[in-house]
Amino acid sequence: MPIVPDASMNKRLAVLIDADNVPRGTLAGIMQEVAIYGTPTIKRIYGDWTGPHIAGWKNSLLENAVTPIQQYSYTTGKNSTDSAMIIDAMDILYTEKVDGFVLVSSDSDFTRLAIRLREAGMTVFGIGERKTPEPFIAACDKFIYIENIKQPVEPSAPEEAHPPKDRRAKPAQNENRIPKSLVRLIAQSVADLSDGEDAVYMGELGNLIMKKKPDFDCRNYGFKSLSALIKSIDRFEVDFRQTTDPNVKHPYVRDKEA
């Protein structure tokens, strides 16, 4: 069965990115980090896309479904991107149905914006480099350093499939085997949710995986459930824990290599 996320547990987030103050190669990792805290319903990145750096951003923006917003640099030495991002944030605050904002920048100019959004009842996450000034960090509900975000590993050669451990669930075709990239995604998601615990609840894990990889479906790999898929991978262990209802047990996943 495909995983259906519990909407009541997900914050709808507007992700606004300052292209002038974010390393280009970190976008995929940032979007996966955002998925831990909610569902990005609006994803926009601001900059002067007439410049020569546009070619370097193109593939990353397409892969992560982020909308580029053009903002011309009208005056040398002035950052007009900040103004455009602030105006959009206020428009979204009053016209869109979101529960919070993710402001991605290392620029202290967004300090007042973060304060204003929180005054309006919004949850504000900040993401930036360690050089980010303290006032902007303090203005957010939570601030994440880009240097702490694990970036997705791009395979340099075609990936080998991870053969299922459970031969009874063996897929009919080679393309239905479990790729190493999915094993890494599961492991990273377990780590994101563990919070010091030795195992994470299967339902929360499935929701996070689907937010990080929207096309995820157990059936793509020849399995009828996430539990069966994860059980087939040697790296993970699944155990069922008793709930207050004697007839109900919940599955938990542990990464044996963690």
N, C-alpha and C positions, 0 to 999 in steps of 0.2 A: 504494500500500500504506500502511495506517496505521502510525504510528511505534510501536515497542515499546521502552520504556525498558529500559536495562540495570540491573537491580536491584542488581547487585554494586557499581555506582558511586554509588548513592544511599544517603545516611544516612536512617534513619527518625527523624523528629524530633517531639518533643512541644513544641508552641508554647503557652506560657502567657503571657497578656497581662493586665497590671494596668490596668484601664480608668480608674482614678483618675489615672494618670500617663502617658497616651498621648493625643495629639491625635486626636480622632474622625475627622477627614478623611484620616488617613494609613494606615488599615487595609489598603486594597487594595494600596498601594505596599509596605507591610511584608510582606504575604503573597507578593507577587511577588519580593521580596528573599529571603525564606526559601527559595523554590524554587531559588535558585542553589546553595544549600548542601545541600539534601536534600529528602526528601518529607515534608511535614507529615502524619503519621498521626493525631495528636491535636491539635485546635485548640480552646482554651478561653480565655474572657475573663472576668475576675472583677470584680464590682462590685455596688453596691446598685441593682438594676434597678427598684426601686419609686419611684425618684426621677424628676423631670421630664425628665431627660436621656435616658431610654430611647428616646423617639421618634426622636431624632437618630441613634441607633446601629442601629436595627432593620434598615433596608435594607442597610447595609454588612455587618452580621453575616450576613444571608441570602445576599447575593451572594458572600461569601467562605467560606460554610459553617463559621462559627465558632460554637461552642456557648457561650451565656452561662451563667455560674455565679452564682447568687444568693448574695450575702453581705450580710446586714443590718449596718448600722452600730449596734452595740449601745450604744456609748458615744460621746458627742460628743468630737471631737478625737482619737479613736483609730482607726487604720486596720486594720480587721478583714480587709480584702481581702488584705493581706500574709499573714496567718496561713493563710487558706483556700488561697491559692496555694502556699504552702510545704508544707502538709499534702498537697495533691494531688500535688505534685512528688515527694514521698517515696513516696507510694502508687504512682505510675507507675514510679518507679525500681525498685521491688521486685516489681511485678505485671505490668507491660507490657513488650513487646519493642520497645524503642527504642534507638537508637544515640547519641542526643544530645537536648539541650534547647535551646529558644530562649526566653529570658526577656526579655519586652518590658516595660520599665519604666525610669524615671529615678530610682528610689528606691534608696538605699544599703542599705535593709533586706534586700535580696536578696543581699548580698555573701556572707554565710555559706552561703546555699543554693547559690550558684554554686561555692563552694569544695568543699562536701560532694559535689555531683554529680560534680565532676572527680575527687575522691578515689575515687569509685566507678567510675571509668573512662569516664565520659560526656564527650562533647564538648559544651561549653557556648558558645552564641552569645548575646550580649547585644545588645539594640536599645533605644536610648533617645535623649533629646535631649542637646544639648551641655552642659546643666546637670547631667548625671549625675555624681555624685561619683566621684573617681578610684579609691577602693577597689573599687567594684562593677565598674568597667571592667577593672581589673587582675585581678579574680577570674575573668574569662571567657577562653576560648581566643581568641575574636575578638569585638570590639564594634563595632557599626555605628551611626553617628549617623543619627537619623531625618531630619535636615536634608539629609543626603547622598543619601537615597533618592528617586529620581525617581518622582513620583506619576503614576498614569495620568491622561491628559487626557480629560475628559468632553466629548464633542462637544455644542455648543450647538444644533446643527441637524442634521437627518438627514444622514448621511454619503453622500458620493458614492463610488461604487465606483471602484477602481483598475483600469482596463482592462488586460487581459493584453497583454504585448508580443508574445508568440508567438501569432500568429493561428491557427496550426494547433491550438493547445490551447484555442481560444475556447470558453467554456462555452455551453451551450444556452439558459440563462435569465439574466436580469439579476441575480437574487439570488445566482448562483454566481460573480459577479465578486469580485475581491479588495478588501475594504473597507480604508479608510485605517487603521483601528484595528489591523488585522492587520499592515500594513506597519510601523506604529510598534512593534508588539510584536516583530516580527522584528528591526528595527533595534536596539531596546533590548537584546534578547537577545544579538545579536552583540556589542554593547558590553560586556555583562556578562561574556562569555566571552573577550573579546579579550586582556586582560591584556598590552597593549602589542604584540601581534602584529597583522599586517595582515589576517589572515583566520582564521576559526575552522572547526573540523571540522564537517561537515554533521550527523553523527550526534549530537554533543554539542548542537548547536543545536536539533535536532528534539526531543531529550529535554527540554531546558529550556523550549521553547515549550509542550510538552504539560503540563509541571508547572504552568506559569503559566496555561494555558488548557486544562483537562481535556477539553473537547469538540472540541479541534482535530483536524481530519482533512482531509487534502489533497483528498479527494473532495468535501468540502463546497463547494469552489471550482472543481470541474471538472477536477482534475488527479489523475494516478495516483501521483505521488510528490512529496515535498517539494522535490527537486531541480528538477523541472519547474516547480513553482509559483514558486520563487524566481527561476529563470531568466527567468520571464515578467515580472518587475518590473524596470524600468529602474534602480532605485536600487542593485540588488545585482549582483555579479559572481560567477560560480561557475567555479572552475578545478579540474582534477583533478591531484593530485600523486602522483608515483611512490612506492611503498612499497618495502621490501626485496625483496618478491616482484615480479619483472618483469612478471607477468601481472595485478597488482592496483594500481589507482589509487584514492585516496580524494578525495572532493569537499570543497572548502573554499569558504567564503562570505566575501566582502568587501563592506562597506558603502562605496560610493563617495562618500557624503556625510559620512563620519566625519572 
